[in-house]
Amino acid sequence: MIQWYVTLRRLLRDIEKKSRDALELYQEGGKEKSGAVNDYLKSDYQKLLELWHQEFPGGPPSNLGRHIAFGMDGDYRDILTHDLAEIGLSARI
């Protein structure tokens, strides 16, 4: 379980960094400018789902997947302020 948690925390940090980068790019030029980073976020989300299923049934308790799918400035803000914290807290249970 410890290795699983360390891997989860590393993945959440990667998602956080990419979300910050995507938000900055989105503010500069919209979805077109942030699209490449958002594609990486989608890939990271798939990794998160696979990892999550190793320990818990269902998906992570957040709107992370939906926010990544929409990929707009408010979505990146929600990822950074709510979604990642919800997942981190739920993984400690």
Buried (B, 14 or more C-beta within 10 A) or exposed (E): EEEEBEBBEEBBEBBBEBBBBBBBBBEEEEBEBBBEBBBBBEEBBEBBBEBBEEEEEEBBBBBBBEBBEBBBBEBBEBBBEBBBEBBBEEBEE
